[in-house]
Amino acid sequence: MLIQNGLSARNSQLRGPAAPGNTSVTAGGFNPAKPKKRKATKRPKRKVDSASGKGNGDFFTVDLHIWRRVCELNDINLAIAYLVLARGTQGDMCTTSWSTNAIERRTGIARLRAKAAIEKLIGLGFAQVVRGGAKPRYRLAHPEGEPSAEATAATPSNWVYLPNSIVDGVSSEVAPVELIRQTRCVRTLQLFVELYHAQNLNDDGGIHCSAVYINYTRRALAERGGLTVWGFDLDGPCYFEDAPFAAPFMTGQFESYTNRHGTVLNQDRGLKALYNAFQTLHDLGLITQAEHVVDGIDQGEIIHPCALTGGEAIERQVAEAAHAAGAALLTNEERQQAEGMGLHLVPLPIHLREARLVGVIRLRHAARTTATLRWKGRSEEWEHRVRAYREITEKAVILEGDATSMGDQRGING
């Protein structure tokens, strides 16, 4: 199960299943920094097939700040309507001809309520009418007016790239936004979109582990030939209260609780809602996890994927090859002990003393952007990892006592 009962914060990390609501934050609570003024960011453009109306990137965008303002109104129909209108935007990612019919066809919102939602968006300034009549056209609001031609590539982007499939669905499946609409929870929908802003498949394999991850405890089993054989065991989820997507959930109100270790900690009341939103997204099959070996948690970088169950096929192949190599480097006694504990083995160079195995959270639907294509192109790099681990397995000569056992000092919990 992806999300267990138990959250953790950077300074008070919990591990393993705990009682519902076992969350913690720093004593000072969540205190988001005052936003700095930003230069107007240039809205990304896409080419559009005039016949189908579909962009060749199969994605659309929304502005993160406007999206948060829409969700603050706590109106699920309004938020869904905004996403559907954004899905229908043309090459400028701003002008849309999608209207009541599009909302009615793609969601379970009835026609009258779909029309009312659009009228409310217009009344609140989130959209303006460009053309009325039977075939209306709207222009979605920009947070700083018109996109600026002076914006540079170095300007921080607030645009969230969303795959068309979250509105359109895939094959006979119910579309993700409709699934979330049926839960009637605006916060879950908000988190779903915000996670796309946080996700970086090419660099982080999903959402960076400094924000959220599934923890695996570790223990050093043996050293041989310049390698440490690590054994990893599933622990539980860890959340950090200063993650950008956590900000909308924070209330500034705290409550005390006792974790399973008997420690009394404080938590922001909003972390329960964050937990529930993650759990819902998992239950709906909209987020998954893919394990990765990283050189550290805070600002750590990926060494290689090591997917145990989810992930891409090549990511699972790396995990299988790593485990086989680790087993080959152990003595029979060490190997039997590792198997009895259900550990996943990964041999790594000795100097990687802070390496961890973490479950990286990943969204099931991916926008077909340039960054996504670069991530897909890394399969050759991971194939090299598979070959390297298989070479270790082939060359390993298992002799009793050949590996340097670490005896009673094996337990190094990460």
Residue pairs with C-beta under 8 A, 6 or more apart in sequence:
1 282
2 214
2 237
2 278
2 282
2 287
2 288
2 289
2 359
2 361
3 237
3 275
3 278
3 279
3 282
4 16
4 17
4 18
4 236
4 237
5 17
5 18
5 19
5 20
5 21
5 22
5 275
6 14
6 15
6 16
6 17
6 18
6 19
6 22
6 23
6 236
6 237
6 259
6 260
7 14
7 22
7 23
7 24
7 237
7 238
7 239
7 267
7 271
7 274
7 275
8 14
8 15
8 23
8 24
8 237
8 238
8 239
8 240
9 23
9 24
9 25
9 26
9 239
9 240
9 241
9 267
10 26
10 240
10 241
10 242
11 24
11 26
11 27
12 24
12 25
12 26
12 263
12 265
13 215
13 238
14 22
14 23
14 24
14 236
14 238
14 259
14 260
15 215
15 217
15 235
15 236
15 238
16 235
16 236
16 260
17 236
17 260
18 236
18 259
18 260
19 257
19 260
21 257
21 267
21 272
21 275
22 257
22 259
22 260
23 239
23 257
23 267
23 268
23 271
23 272
23 275
24 257
24 259
24 265
24 266
24 267
24 271
25 241
25 254
25 266
25 267
25 268
25 271
26 241
27 266
29 241
29 250
29 252
29 254
29 266
29 268
30 241
30 242
30 246
30 247
30 250
30 252
30 268
30 270
32 247
32 250
38 144
38 155
38 156
38 158
39 148
39 150
39 151
39 152
39 155
40 144
40 145
40 146
40 147
40 148
40 150
40 151
41 144
41 147
41 148
41 151
41 155
41 156
41 157
41 158
41 159
42 147
42 148
42 149
42 151
42 155
43 61
43 92
43 93
43 94
43 142
43 147
43 159
44 61
44 93
44 159
44 161
45 91
45 92
45 93
46 55
46 56
46 57
46 59
46 91
46 93
47 55
47 56
47 57
47 91
48 54
48 55
48 56
48 90
48 91
49 55
49 56
53 88
53 90
54 164
55 91
55 164
57 367
57 368
57 369
58 163
58 164
58 165
58 367
58 368
59 161
59 162
59 163
59 164
59 367
59 368
59 369
60 86
60 87
60 89
60 93
60 161
60 162
60 164
61 86
61 89
61 93
61 159
61 160
61 161
61 162
62 82
62 83
62 86
62 159
62 160
62 162
62 193
63 142
63 143
63 158
63 159
63 160
64 158
64 159
64 160
64 194
64 197
65 143
65 158
66 126
66 140
66 141
66 142
66 143
67 82
67 160
67 190
67 193
67 194
68 190
68 248
69 126
70 78
70 79
70 82
70 121
70 126
71 79
71 186
71 187
71 189
71 190
71 248
73 79
73 124
74 186
75 117
75 120
75 186
76 181
76 184
76 185
76 186
76 189
77 109
77 113
77 114
77 116
77 117
77 181
78 117
78 120
78 121
79 186
79 189
79 190
80 103
80 107
80 109
80 117
80 177
80 178
80 181
80 189
81 103
81 109
81 114
81 117
81 118
81 121
82 121
82 126
82 127
82 140
83 162
83 166
83 167
83 177
83 193
84 98
84 102
84 103
84 106
84 107
84 167
84 177
85 96
85 98
85 99
85 102
85 103
85 118
85 121
85 127
85 138
85 140
86 96
86 140
86 162
87 98
87 102
87 106
87 162
87 164
87 167
87 168
88 96
88 97
88 98
88 102
89 95
89 96
89 140
90 96
90 97
93 159
94 139
94 140
94 142
94 147
95 130
95 137
95 138
95 139
95 140
96 137
96 138
96 139
96 140
97 135
97 136
97 137
99 118
99 136
99 138
100 111
100 114
100 115
100 118
103 109
103 114
103 117
103 118
104 110
104 111
104 114
106 167
106 168
106 169
106 175
106 177
106 178
107 114
107 175
107 177
107 178
107 181
108 178
108 181
108 182
109 117
109 181
118 127
118 138
121 127
122 128
122 129
122 138
125 141
126 140
126 141
127 138
127 139
127 140
127 141
128 138
128 139
128 141
129 136
129 137
129 138
130 136
130 137
130 138
130 139
131 137
143 158
160 193
160 194
160 196
160 197
161 196
161 367
161 369
162 193
162 196
162 367
163 365
163 366
163 367
163 368
165 175
165 176
165 365
166 175
166 176
166 177
166 192
166 365
167 175
167 176
167 177
168 175
169 175
169 176
169 178
170 365
176 192
176 284
176 286
176 365
177 189
179 284
179 286
180 188
180 189
180 192
180 280
180 281
180 284
180 286
181 189
183 280
183 284
185 276
185 277
185 280
187 248
187 249
187 273
187 277
188 276
188 277
188 280
188 281
190 248
190 277
191 245
191 249
191 274
191 277
191 278
191 281
192 281
192 286
194 244
194 245
194 248
195 207
195 245
195 281
195 287
195 361
195 363
196 363
196 367
197 244
197 245
198 207
198 208
198 211
198 243
198 244
198 245
199 206
199 207
199 362
199 363
200 206
200 207
200 208
200 371
201 362
201 366
201 371
201 372
201 375
202 371
202 372
202 374
202 375
202 378
203 302
204 302
204 360
205 290
205 292
205 302
205 305
205 360
205 362
205 375
206 289
206 290
206 360
206 361
206 362
206 363
207 360
207 361
207 362
209 292
209 294
209 297
209 300
209 358
209 360
210 240
210 243
210 297
210 298
210 299
210 300
211 239
211 240
211 243
211 244
211 245
211 246
212 237
212 238
212 239
212 240
212 243
212 278
212 361
213 237
213 238
213 297
213 358
213 359
213 360
213 361
214 234
214 235
214 236
214 237
214 238
214 289
214 291
214 358
214 359
214 361
215 235
215 236
215 237
215 238
215 358
215 359
215 414
216 232
216 233
216 234
216 235
216 291
216 344
216 356
216 357
216 358
216 359
216 414
217 232
217 233
217 235
217 413
217 414
218 230
218 231
218 232
218 233
218 355
218 356
218 357
218 412
218 413
218 414
219 230
219 231
219 233
219 343
219 410
219 411
219 412
219 413
220 228
220 229
220 230
220 231
220 406
220 409
220 410
220 412
221 229
221 230
221 231
221 326
221 330
221 334
221 337
221 338
221 343
221 345
221 405
221 406
221 410
222 228
222 229
222 329
222 330
222 331
222 334
222 403
222 404
222 405
222 406
223 229
223 350
223 403
223 404
223 406
224 329
224 402
224 403
224 404
225 329
226 349
226 350
227 329
227 347
227 348
227 349
227 350
227 392
228 347
228 348
228 349
228 350
228 352
228 353
229 326
229 329
229 330
229 334
229 345
229 346
229 347
229 403
230 326
230 345
230 346
230 347
230 348
230 355
230 357
231 326
231 338
231 341
231 343
231 344
231 345
232 343
232 344
232 345
232 346
232 357
233 341
233 342
233 343
233 344
237 278
239 246
239 271
239 274
239 275
239 278
240 246
241 250
241 268
241 271
246 270
246 271
246 274
249 268
249 270
249 271
249 273
249 274
249 277
250 268
250 270
250 271
251 268
251 269
251 270
252 268
253 268
253 269
253 270
254 266
254 267
254 268
254 269
255 266
255 267
255 269
256 264
256 265
256 266
256 267
257 264
257 265
257 267
258 264
258 265
259 265
278 287
281 287
282 288
285 364
286 363
286 364
286 365
287 361
287 362
287 363
287 364
288 310
288 311
288 361
288 362
288 364
289 310
289 359
289 360
289 361
289 362
290 305
290 307
290 310
290 311
290 312
290 315
290 359
290 360
290 362
291 305
291 306
291 307
291 308
291 311
291 319
291 357
291 358
291 359
291 360
292 302
292 303
292 304
292 305
292 306
292 307
292 357
292 358
292 360
293 302
293 303
293 304
293 305
293 306
293 322
293 346
293 348
293 355
293 356
293 357
294 300
294 301
294 302
294 303
294 355
294 356
294 357
294 358
295 301
295 303
295 352
295 354
295 355
296 354
296 355
296 356
297 356
297 358
300 354
300 356
303 348
303 352
303 355
304 318
304 382
304 385
305 311
305 312
305 314
305 315
305 318
305 319
305 382
306 315
306 318
306 319
306 322
306 344
306 346
306 357
307 315
307 316
307 318
307 319
308 316
308 319
308 344
309 316
310 362
311 362
312 379
314 379
314 382
314 383
314 386
315 382
317 382
317 383
317 386
318 382
318 385
318 386
318 389
319 344
321 385
321 386
321 389
321 390
321 393
322 345
322 346
322 347
322 385
322 389
323 344
323 345
323 346
324 389
324 390
324 393
325 345
325 347
325 389
325 390
325 392
325 393
325 396
326 338
326 345
326 346
326 347
327 335
327 338
327 345
328 392
328 393
328 396
328 398
329 347
329 392
329 396
329 398
329 403
330 338
330 345
330 398
330 403
331 398
331 399
331 400
331 401
331 402
331 403
331 405
332 398
332 400
333 400
334 403
334 405
338 345
344 357
346 357
347 389
347 392
348 355
356 414
366 372
